[in-house]
Amino acid sequence: MKSIIQTPYILIALMILSIGYMISCTHDDEIFAPSSAKITRGNAVLLPGAAGDTSKFKLDKPHCNVMWATNYLGAAGLLTGRFNQFGMADVSDAEAISYTTTGQPLPDVDWAFYENDPTKTFFNGYVQMNTSNTGEPARDGGCSLTSLGTVPVVAGTQNLTIQNIARIKTTKVEFDPASNGYIVTLDLTWKGNLSAPLTKSIVGKLAYIPRKKVQFGTAGAYDVFGLQLKFQFNCRDFGVTSTSISDNFQIECNMNFHNK
């Protein structure tokens, strides 16, 4: 008699567990996970300008980096590196040439950031693929160049030719509903080992590191802020066939700016 009385309670418990399981699976396919974090945004408007104009900002390239990472096939670790040369310019076909200079070949002014109006935010950028730096000179000057479909660095020049640069250009920036950041849709254009450059639309995430004053209270005080962009792409789309690396490449761009 006791077991018969307990049966309905067992069935009810099983039903509750089943409902809980179904609810937990409801959001598996959502792009953005729900967040309980408080989202706060200011009204900063940050624009590029010339040196000496303290109302505008300049790319602080010595304190920036563009990093990449991919899995090494057959091993547990990552292959990682950075690009030594990059910029925030919208490189036109006419400007896609080699420059005899050790400095920035083009002004880093093709960007704007509106903290509370992402429809006005945009940025363009490029990296020189042959400046990939893994810390292993034999790899950087050898198999890496072949894998990336480019040529060795020529001392005293900046190679912005179509064969050597990968370019990004934003097509949409919108609020991230799960954080204080932003969702960015961008075009990635790169030739790689193809016969001509290919453009792929990619979605990434942008974080804003708020503006602040440094060296506060001194005559040399100035303002800084940062932007961090993360995205990934499939290198096979661009003709990279090396079996030493996986399909997926992760890119992280850490850009710092100042108003000196």
ZIFENBEL-V179549 format. One record per backbone hydrogen bond with DSSP energy under -1.0 kcal/mol. NH is the residue of the N-H (numbers start at 0). CO is the residue of the C=O. Records with the same first field share a line. If there is no record, write none. Layout:
BEGIN
NH->CO ; CO
END
This chain:
BEGIN
4->0
5->1
6->2
9->5
10->6
11->7
12->8
13->9
14->10
15->11
16->12
17->13
18->14
19->15
20->16
21->17
22->18
23->19
24->20
25->22
27->24
29->26
45->112
48->56
52->49
53->51
55->52
56->46
57->257
59->255
60->58
62->59
63->60
64->253
66->251
67->80
68->249
69->78
71->76
74->71
78->69
80->67
81->132
82->65
83->130
86->125
90->88
96->94
98->157
100->98
108->106
109->87
110->108
111->121
112->45
114->43
116->113
119->116
121->111
123->109
124->167
125->86
126->165
127->84
128->163
130->127
131->128
132->81
139->135
140->136
143->138
145->141
146->142
147->143
149->144
156->153
157->98
159->96 ; 157
163->160
164->160
165->126
166->188
167->124
168->186
169->122
170->184
171->184
173->182
175->180
178->175
181->205
182->173
183->203
184->171
185->201
186->168
187->199
188->166
189->197
192->237
193->190
197->189
199->187
201->185
203->183
204->229
205->181
206->227
208->225
211->223
213->221
217->214
220->217
221->213
223->211
224->256
225->208
226->254
227->206
228->252
229->204
230->250
232->248
234->246
236->233
237->234
238->235
239->234
245->70
248->232
249->68
250->230
251->66
252->228
253->64
254->226
256->224
257->57
258->222
END
